[in-house]
Amino acid sequence: MYLLASLISGFILLQSFFSGGLKFRGNEQAINQRTSYTVFGGHEAEFSDHFDIDFNISLSPVKEIGYILRIKNGVNNRIFNLFYDSQGNQIVFKFNEEGKTNLIVARMEKAQLFSQQWFDMKVSFDLIGDSITLTIDNKTFTTENQQLQDTYHPEILFGKSDHIIDVPAFSIKNLSILGKEAYHFPLYENEGNIVHDINGTPYGNVINPDWLKNYAYYWKHLASFESASIAGANYDAQKEEIYYYNRDSLWRYNVRSGNIQTVNFDQKCPVELILGTNFIDSVQNKLYTYEVYYDFPYQGPTVASLDLDTYEWTEESQEQLPTQLHHHGSFIDHSSSQYSIFGGFGNMKYSKNFFSFDLKDKEWGLTEGFTGDVIAPRYFSSVGYQPENNDLYILGGMGNESGDQSVGRKYYYDLYQVDMDTKHVSKLWEIPWENDNVVPVRGMVVVNDSSLYTLCYPEHFSDSFLHLYRFSLKDGSYEILGDSIPIRSDKITTNANLYFNKGLNNLYAVVQEFEDDISSDLKIYSLAFPAITREELSNFPAKQHSKTPLLALLLGIGAIGLGLLLYKKLKPKSPPLATSPKQAEEIIQAPRTTPSVPPSSIHLFGNFMVRDANGKDITYMFSTQLKQVFCLILHYSLSEDGITSQHLSNLLWPDKPADKVKNSRGVTINNLRKTLGELNGIELVHEKGHYKIILHEEAYCDYARCLQLIATHKMEDHRDEFAGIVSRGKFLYLLDDPLFDLFKEEAETKLEPALILEMEKSFANESFVITISLAEALFNIDPLNETALVLQIKAMQKLHMIEDSKLAYRSFGVEYKHATGKDFHRSYQSIIS
């Protein structure tokens, strides 16, 4: 047990460096989309004397009610549940004996729990002392005299279960069930419905999972804004809000609550905005907007402040600097009331100067007297400030030693540290760069003394992608983390920035794109921190290996002992599940089999996914518009001879003038053709006025392959492959644009009869696991298909999945009543008899 405890402790420590967990889709979703998690699945766990259910939980700030947890005991059919209510002034947790009485009512302050991203929760059963204790964020509540069984075989369920359909939005991670035996579930999966324990053993199952690990890889689009006039953007760390403003109004987006507030100014911003450069003075609760230079005669304020309480503008200065400074870096030192900028580009010159604006004297000044290493003139640098030691970091950019643009520009991959007290500059490193040239965004995030984070992108492409880089402060070694963010960088005014919210442990990317140097779009994205690489996304953490032969031997012995222990604990006490050798093979392989993903492949079932010629996931290269264009052209390529230029334009750009449509279509088609060039065996051609996708033998598209299998009329030879394709999920899942309605309708018309036929044949052939998979796929098309329900339940019965079959029946009944307003007319008993 000591060895097991050590392994668990080590794994929990490892988990603190990774993002994992399970997010529950709750009342905001349709009933059949809500999350249900059965911890032990078909396994049976036995506890004597005592056991604890311990986990970290994160709550949504939305006011709601629902059930978080249920604990069943098959011996006496006694059920306990944990109910959550955040509608009032306090958060109330009620631990109940289901259908009978409240056992514990725990009242917690909202500020206490909502201020934390995660807090600990534990339910402790003292089976000998007949008491149950609920611990919430180190605060305990106990109920006595519960007459508990001395031995428990609990069925532990989170979220939706049976008739319990009220589920709040919450997340859990680091789940442990602890007694004389310990079970730990790190919830480090990123896909699928099977939950693994600490050893990678399949245990529980989850319906409608939302794996938090994906939030540490895929940037989530939170909000978009548009301004017809020049605008600026910034992040207020104190208020956890992103501001987007122009001369007439201000938009406030709260990253914690998602609330959006629009404020129209009574008086127009006095500064004529050219670039919309700005900063936040969190001490005075003001937003400052400034322009360092005007290329035309201008008389008026160049700096003004907006009081974020009263929304009144105040003129601060009319000074201008000697030249424009595009893409300069900046930081604010609240202790000295100084806002400083570094570098920039203007009038054919790169700058290496520091200018500071004194918030008290309201004057700009050139900061001089720097010693140590010399920073070459540049712009597009990333600047990070550490107020605790008044240090500044300056990363990369482009320029040249002379500062003269006509000499040509050089991309820099270096890092400088500037002690702003002594004004001493130290060059920390410069690294060789062999990839495409990139520049960083204006801001960086420095969360410790070992690494910095910033977004980089090749600004010399019209349609480009931002990637998150983690650089070592020590030597410049780096990793690319997370998926990409599209950015269109045609205009020099286009910019992006990176921010960090320590309380929510999230990174935020703010991307401002200018179409014509006047109007702009602002897009806000979030990424869970710490972010992970592509490899970390798909790899469940392996067991820790010893560095010494003795410890390796001990770990091996411990693993064998643990394996024997688990075998004894998990060995079915009922008759063998398999009723035939073929069925036995299915049962053994089903939880462990993961369909291989071939190179040069495109997948339309479930989440849209693309692999290049080397098998690398390049889904991130497909922006929303590229997905739209590709799917439209593929649809008409499979059903007709392609799609005409005019039809494509009418579908995608119905409101744009003809000249702009032609330009947009040309740019998009070129980008799609370039991206598809990463795959072998796929062509985008334009013939006889039609765009068409041609798939050669080297390329794979799951939907095209599906149509091939259906057309052969020899499905018995390919039934497993067919089931593997359709079980990935709903066709064109998450692509909800009406553009794809016809494509989905045609696909479902072809799939539905094939699914029904193969489901019936697989059941007759005793391929019960395949039957269940095909039934789930059919529910994606027709949620009320009775044939699918009957065969699914009967297949589950054959596999002795009794509780799963009951849950499937109840879920169908709930969906049926929700859709028709009537109770389902067939009983569970009539189906299985």
Buried (B, 14 or more C-beta within 10 A) or exposed (E): EEBBEEBBEEBBEEBEEBBBBBBBBBBEBBBBEBBBBBBBBBBBBBBBBBBBBBBBBBBBBEEBBBBBBBBBBEEEEBBBBBBBBBEEEBBBBBBBBBEEEEBBBBBBEBEBBBEBBBBBBBBBBBBEBBBBBBBBBEEEBBBEEBEBBEEBBBBBBBBBBBEBBBBBBBBBBBBBBBBEBBBBBBBBBBBBBBBBBBBEBBBBBBBBBBBBBBBBBBBEBBBEBEBEEBBBBBBBEEBBBBBBBBBBBBBBBBBBEEEEEEBEBEEEBBBBBBBBBBBBBBEBBBBBBBBBBBEEEBEEBBBBBBEBEEBEBEBBBEBBBBBBBBBBBBBBBEEBBBBBBBBBBBEEBBBBBBBBBBBEEBEBBEBEEBEBBEBBBBBBBBBBBBEEEBBBBBBBBBBBEEBEBEEEBBBBBBBBBBBBEEBBBEBBBEBEEEEEBBBBBBBBBBBEEEBBBBBBBBBEBEBBBBBBBBBBBEEBEBBBBBBBBBBBBBBBBBBBBBBBBEEBBBBBBBBBBBEEBBBBBBBBBBBBBBBBBBEBBBEEBEEEEEEEEEEEEEBEEBBEEBEEEBEEEBEEEEEEBBBEEEBEEBBEEBBEEEBEBEBBBBBBBBBBBBBBBEEEBBBBBBBEBBBBBBBBBBBBBBEEEBBBBEBBBEBBBEEBEEEEBBEBBEBBBEBBBBBBEBBBBBBBEEEEEBBBBEBEEEBBBBBBBBBEBBEEEEBEEBBBEBBBBBBBBBBBBEBEEEBBEEBBEEBBEBBBEBBBEBBBBBBEEBBBBBBBBBBBBBBBBBBBBBBBBBBBBBBBBBBBBEBBBBBBBBBBBBBBEBEEEEEBEBEBEEBBE
